[in-house]
Amino acid sequence: MEDRYDCLIVGGGAAGIGMATVLQDLQVSRFTVLERNHVGSTFLSWPKEMRFITPSFTSNAYGLMDLNAVARNTSPAFTLGTEHPCGQEYAAYLQAVADFKKLPVKTGVDVISVLPVDGGFRLETSHGTVYSKFVVWAAGEFQYPKLDQFPGAEYGIHSSQVKSWSHLDGEQFIIVGGYESGVDAAIHLSKLGKRAMVIDRHDRGLDKGSSDPSVELSPYTKDRLRSAMETGLIEFASGFDVKWIEPGGDEGFMVYCENEYGISRLLQSDHPPILATGFRGSLCIIEDLIERSSDGELQLTTYDESTATSGLFVVGPGVLHGNLKFCFIYKFRQRFAVVAQAIGTRLGQDLTPLDPYRQDGMYLDDLSCCGENCKC
């Protein structure tokens, strides 16, 4: 592996591969993608039954990109022949993009630390030390399962640790968390004839709430949930917070929860509770190089550059501007070209290759026009 680059992209998932295609179009000659496992490894870890909640459709010829595409003139729907790809399929799409575009991806390289130095950054990796003028952090937000949200969480099993819902023994399950992964787990368990109790502190369910899909169940999930609810195998403990979990001897596991009014429930499960409690993002590795607001929100410039460390950019679902969450592929891919423009300008590159990104809706630099305020 070379030891000096103009730009290093850390992470070979949707954000890393997508960002790499833009840098390649911009003809940045000395860049590479460092991935510690395989291209699309986060998607490869999904339960076998999990599918994309955003639909894929081949509409490029009509000026509309596939919602799940990370690169111009590509479509997972066309490549994979499916509307809601599973994790294995989407990882195959990302690899196909990397192969077709001949992207400089190095797998099996774990980035251990990033340190600012004169003229850029020094990165310590499992393959030695490398230097780069710029670093684009694209390592994702779904790397480290949250396993310490409350006492006794160690008795549960995180949803990301389940390879297939058909592999679980037991007839009834408690699921902690009522967003996409929790409801998805309940749906698949009900298909297997198993009972599922979903504890959801936010009381999402099937009712309309926010029109922002970042915080509301997707239509795809709501459609499946409506059908699954007809089986009578899914229940919701809405508005409740889990306080602790403990083994219940012959009774399996006990889950104690309360709501905001002080009403408590003690639930029993014959299987370790399923924790759909989310993840800690990979930004924890570079926490000393970023700033956060008093609310813990990541602070970035208008070019998605760390406000604390010049030359360090962030792409992917961790990007946040005000109340705007870029946590879907069709959202965060609109920022790839914005980051590329900042890097290309400082490297003295010709920026005209970015013009097609504006035409294709992949260059969002005016955030004042964004919002999810649907009136009907």
Legacy VTK file of the C-alpha trace (Angstrom):
# vtk DataFile Version 3.0
C-alpha trace
ASCII
DATASET POLYDATA
POINTS 376 float
0.000 0.000 0.000
1.291 3.457 -0.871
1.974 5.761 2.031
0.932 9.189 0.694
-2.384 10.252 -0.842
-4.324 13.349 -1.724
-7.452 11.874 -0.146
-8.328 8.779 1.872
-11.906 7.592 2.234
-12.444 5.508 5.350
-15.225 2.982 4.815
-16.345 0.917 1.813
-20.099 1.023 2.295
-22.730 3.044 0.460
-21.205 6.389 1.477
-17.599 5.387 0.795
-18.220 3.813 -2.608
-20.497 6.675 -3.654
-17.972 9.300 -2.585
-15.201 7.460 -4.410
-17.102 7.590 -7.720
-17.330 11.380 -7.445
-13.623 11.794 -6.695
-12.858 9.561 -9.644
-15.090 11.634 -11.938
-13.260 14.695 -10.628
-10.010 12.972 -11.668
-8.428 13.091 -8.250
-5.500 10.819 -9.033
-4.120 9.855 -5.629
-7.015 8.624 -3.501
-8.162 5.297 -2.169
-10.885 3.688 -0.052
-9.870 1.847 3.109
-12.338 -0.821 4.263
-11.611 -3.041 7.253
-13.794 -5.931 6.093
-15.529 -6.211 2.716
-17.314 -3.750 0.458
-20.791 -3.334 1.927
-19.933 -5.307 5.070
-22.667 -3.625 7.133
-25.271 -4.859 4.663
-23.740 -8.329 4.700
-24.433 -8.481 8.453
-28.178 -7.898 8.098
-30.569 -10.709 9.079
-31.311 -12.791 5.993
-34.933 -11.614 5.881
-34.269 -7.864 6.185
-34.962 -5.733 3.121
-34.441 -2.092 2.114
-37.382 0.038 3.194
-36.748 2.520 0.373
-37.916 1.113 -2.986
-35.613 0.733 -5.968
-36.910 1.508 -9.449
-35.103 1.958 -12.741
-36.128 5.497 -13.692
-32.788 6.980 -14.785
-33.923 7.485 -18.380
-36.631 9.839 -17.129
-34.348 12.023 -15.051
-35.021 10.342 -11.700
-32.324 8.343 -9.960
-33.061 5.082 -8.209
-33.529 6.034 -4.530
-30.935 3.475 -3.461
-28.266 4.277 -6.058
-24.967 5.729 -4.835
-23.530 6.590 -8.249
-24.822 8.294 -11.368
-26.129 6.080 -14.182
-26.556 3.065 -11.904
-29.652 1.409 -10.484
-29.847 -1.377 -7.881
-33.281 -2.222 -9.310
-31.764 -2.897 -12.723
-28.634 -4.606 -11.397
-30.425 -6.788 -8.856
-33.869 -7.156 -10.421
-35.662 -6.444 -7.150
-37.505 -3.513 -5.603
-36.511 -4.036 -1.965
-33.050 -5.660 -1.966
-31.733 -7.636 0.981
-28.356 -6.863 2.518
-26.473 -9.480 0.506
-27.945 -8.156 -2.733
-27.135 -4.530 -1.976
-23.557 -5.388 -1.037
-23.299 -7.094 -4.435
-24.519 -3.869 -6.094
-21.859 -1.823 -4.261
-19.181 -4.289 -5.323
-20.457 -4.125 -8.908
-20.131 -0.320 -8.854
-16.600 -0.581 -7.450
-15.628 -3.129 -10.101
-17.233 -1.308 -13.027
-15.733 2.049 -12.040
-12.409 0.381 -11.143
-12.345 2.187 -7.825
-9.150 1.971 -5.742
-10.586 0.016 -2.818
-8.344 -1.721 -0.300
-10.168 -4.237 1.885
-8.925 -5.807 5.099
-7.406 -2.494 6.223
-8.510 -1.370 9.675
-8.001 2.326 10.465
-6.885 2.514 14.083
-6.351 6.249 14.504
-6.329 9.553 12.614
-3.926 12.295 13.666
-3.641 15.784 12.129
-0.090 16.622 11.039
1.463 19.385 8.961
0.020 19.181 5.475
-2.760 16.720 6.322
-3.221 13.578 8.384
-1.359 10.534 9.578
-3.439 7.374 9.753
-2.326 4.328 11.689
-3.777 1.231 10.074
-3.491 -2.524 10.396
-1.237 -2.347 7.303
1.036 0.408 8.554
1.148 4.206 8.548
-0.256 6.278 5.684
-0.510 10.015 5.075
-3.150 12.047 3.272
-3.953 15.701 2.625
-7.667 15.038 3.197
-9.703 12.389 4.971
-13.342 11.604 4.193
-14.933 9.658 7.036
-17.497 7.277 5.555
-17.251 4.433 8.045
-20.964 4.455 8.810
-23.282 4.773 11.775
-24.242 1.127 12.183
-20.988 -0.377 13.402
-21.331 -0.838 17.147
-24.611 -2.158 18.615
-25.843 -0.347 21.719
-25.739 -3.036 24.402
-25.712 -0.921 27.567
-28.876 1.155 27.378
-30.200 -0.087 30.716
-29.258 -2.560 33.496
-29.408 -6.147 32.348
-29.091 -5.333 28.642
-26.381 -7.987 28.482
-29.122 -10.612 28.834
-30.614 -9.533 25.503
-29.498 -10.134 21.944
-29.099 -7.217 19.564
-31.117 -7.473 16.347
-27.923 -7.054 14.319
-26.554 -10.263 15.857
-29.380 -12.353 14.392
-28.406 -14.068 11.142
-31.950 -15.279 10.443
-35.141 -15.042 12.476
-35.802 -18.697 11.694
-32.738 -19.618 13.760
-34.277 -18.454 17.061
-35.849 -20.981 19.414
-38.896 -20.024 21.452
-42.529 -19.159 20.889
-42.765 -15.656 22.316
-40.382 -12.732 22.177
-40.015 -9.284 23.668
-38.552 -6.671 21.338
-37.093 -3.482 22.837
-37.456 -0.697 20.286
-40.301 0.126 17.923
-38.550 1.738 14.982
-37.716 -0.008 11.699
-35.496 -2.855 12.921
-37.738 -3.659 15.887
-40.929 -3.751 13.853
-39.176 -5.689 11.095
-38.183 -8.314 13.673
-41.774 -8.578 14.927
-43.112 -8.994 11.403
-40.720 -11.825 10.554
-41.280 -13.578 13.874
-45.043 -13.438 13.335
-44.573 -15.018 9.909
-42.991 -17.943 11.743
-46.053 -18.242 13.973
-44.301 -16.706 16.989
-45.652 -14.026 19.318
-43.871 -10.675 19.660
-44.358 -7.850 22.155
-42.800 -4.596 20.910
-41.860 -2.031 23.565
-41.831 1.376 21.867
-41.194 4.472 23.947
-42.220 6.755 21.078
-45.575 5.125 20.259
-45.002 5.137 16.494
-47.231 2.308 15.319
-49.451 2.834 12.286
-50.694 6.335 13.120
-49.424 9.339 11.208
-46.773 11.269 13.075
-43.912 13.147 11.487
-43.673 13.164 7.713
-39.904 12.752 8.035
-39.021 9.116 7.245
-35.970 9.538 9.457
-38.208 9.286 12.537
-41.408 7.686 11.199
-42.036 4.114 10.078
-41.759 3.797 6.304
-44.834 3.028 4.163
-43.208 -0.292 3.249
-43.007 -1.255 6.920
-46.511 0.015 7.700
-47.977 -2.068 4.867
-46.290 -5.202 6.182
-47.220 -4.392 9.778
-50.912 -4.016 8.913
-50.932 -7.507 7.428
-48.923 -8.955 10.304
-51.228 -7.416 12.917
-54.116 -9.418 11.460
-52.499 -12.578 12.801
-52.957 -11.384 16.377
-49.371 -12.366 17.128
-47.951 -8.835 17.519
-48.651 -6.528 20.464
-47.279 -3.095 21.308
-46.379 -1.692 24.711
-46.429 1.892 23.462
-45.059 4.788 25.461
-43.066 2.521 27.774
-39.363 2.698 28.614
-37.416 -0.403 29.612
-35.775 0.055 33.022
-34.095 -3.324 33.480
-33.899 -6.938 32.332
-33.070 -9.915 34.521
-33.176 -13.707 34.247
-36.412 -15.155 35.574
-35.261 -18.699 36.298
-37.702 -21.196 34.820
-39.725 -18.247 33.504
-37.011 -17.139 31.089
-36.378 -13.404 31.229
-38.203 -10.582 32.994
-38.420 -7.094 31.472
-39.535 -4.196 33.675
-40.742 -1.011 31.990
-42.516 2.210 32.910
-44.318 4.998 31.067
-44.214 8.728 31.734
-47.168 8.479 34.128
-45.376 6.037 36.409
-47.426 3.046 35.269
-45.237 -0.044 35.228
-45.368 -3.384 33.439
-43.440 -6.561 34.137
-43.170 -8.680 30.996
-41.882 -12.221 30.627
-40.181 -13.881 27.666
-38.928 -17.437 27.217
-36.202 -16.114 24.886
-33.544 -13.432 25.537
-35.176 -10.091 24.649
-34.381 -8.727 21.192
-32.662 -5.348 21.450
-33.553 -3.071 18.541
-31.826 -0.239 20.375
-29.707 1.180 17.594
-25.982 1.671 17.183
-23.100 3.852 18.158
-21.550 5.319 15.056
-17.955 4.965 13.922
-17.343 8.645 14.678
-16.354 7.524 18.172
-12.961 6.648 16.638
-12.312 10.299 15.680
-14.273 11.936 18.500
-11.279 14.135 19.409
-11.296 15.624 15.878
-14.922 16.728 15.782
-17.151 19.121 17.701
-20.626 18.480 18.998
-23.368 20.821 20.138
-24.736 20.842 23.675
-27.274 18.297 22.415
-24.520 16.022 21.172
-25.127 16.763 17.491
-22.197 16.635 15.077
-21.006 20.074 14.001
-20.060 20.452 10.328
-19.403 23.327 7.944
-21.496 23.941 4.838
-19.104 21.565 3.056
-19.557 18.797 5.672
-16.093 19.472 7.039
-15.350 19.119 10.730
-15.557 22.511 12.420
-12.702 21.396 14.684
-10.320 19.835 12.146
-9.700 21.324 8.719
-9.475 18.746 5.945
-11.599 16.123 7.709
-14.970 15.560 6.010
-17.923 13.374 6.976
-20.314 11.668 4.549
-23.106 9.211 5.181
-25.997 8.871 7.626
-24.211 10.763 10.395
-24.456 14.074 8.495
-26.801 16.529 10.174
-27.573 20.175 9.451
-29.962 21.793 11.886
-33.056 19.609 11.923
-32.157 17.928 8.635
-31.051 14.309 8.998
-29.222 12.826 6.006
-29.696 9.264 7.210
-31.058 7.699 4.010
-28.992 6.961 0.922
-31.109 9.226 -1.287
-30.375 12.033 1.183
-26.685 11.709 1.987
-25.651 10.998 -1.624
-26.687 14.602 -2.416
-23.728 15.773 -0.367
-20.963 13.756 -2.108
-20.395 16.395 -4.786
-20.456 19.191 -2.200
-17.566 17.523 -0.372
-15.825 16.784 -3.665
-16.022 20.444 -4.675
-14.295 21.521 -1.455
-11.532 18.952 -1.920
-11.204 19.557 -5.665
-10.947 23.315 -5.187
-8.072 22.952 -2.726
-6.305 20.460 -5.003
-6.702 22.797 -7.998
-8.890 20.345 -9.949
-11.192 21.272 -12.825
-14.675 21.252 -11.256
-16.729 20.988 -14.455
-17.162 17.178 -13.994
-19.457 18.057 -11.078
-21.983 19.813 -13.331
-23.880 16.584 -14.168
-24.325 15.987 -10.440
-26.341 19.191 -10.195
-28.453 18.114 -13.160
-29.118 14.713 -11.574
-30.129 16.104 -8.179
-26.958 14.864 -6.512
-25.597 18.248 -5.507
-27.553 19.738 -2.631
-25.906 22.904 -1.357
-28.993 24.988 -0.563
-30.380 23.471 2.626
-32.979 26.214 3.061
-35.216 24.426 0.564
-35.227 21.182 2.555
-37.937 19.998 4.870
-40.433 17.233 5.425
-43.533 19.354 6.016
-46.215 17.445 4.082
-49.661 19.057 4.347
-51.801 16.139 3.243
LINES 1 377
376 0 1 2 3 4 5 6 7 8 9 10 11 12 13 14 15 16 17 18 19 20 21 22 23 24 25 26 27 28 29 30 31 32 33 34 35 36 37 38 39 40 41 42 43 44 45 46 47 48 49 50 51 52 53 54 55 56 57 58 59 60 61 62 63 64 65 66 67 68 69 70 71 72 73 74 75 76 77 78 79 80 81 82 83 84 85 86 87 88 89 90 91 92 93 94 95 96 97 98 99 100 101 102 103 104 105 106 107 108 109 110 111 112 113 114 115 116 117 118 119 120 121 122 123 124 125 126 127 128 129 130 131 132 133 134 135 136 137 138 139 140 141 142 143 144 145 146 147 148 149 150 151 152 153 154 155 156 157 158 159 160 161 162 163 164 165 166 167 168 169 170 171 172 173 174 175 176 177 178 179 180 181 182 183 184 185 186 187 188 189 190 191 192 193 194 195 196 197 198 199 200 201 202 203 204 205 206 207 208 209 210 211 212 213 214 215 216 217 218 219 220 221 222 223 224 225 226 227 228 229 230 231 232 233 234 235 236 237 238 239 240 241 242 243 244 245 246 247 248 249 250 251 252 253 254 255 256 257 258 259 260 261 262 263 264 265 266 267 268 269 270 271 272 273 274 275 276 277 278 279 280 281 282 283 284 285 286 287 288 289 290 291 292 293 294 295 296 297 298 299 300 301 302 303 304 305 306 307 308 309 310 311 312 313 314 315 316 317 318 319 320 321 322 323 324 325 326 327 328 329 330 331 332 333 334 335 336 337 338 339 340 341 342 343 344 345 346 347 348 349 350 351 352 353 354 355 356 357 358 359 360 361 362 363 364 365 366 367 368 369 370 371 372 373 374 375
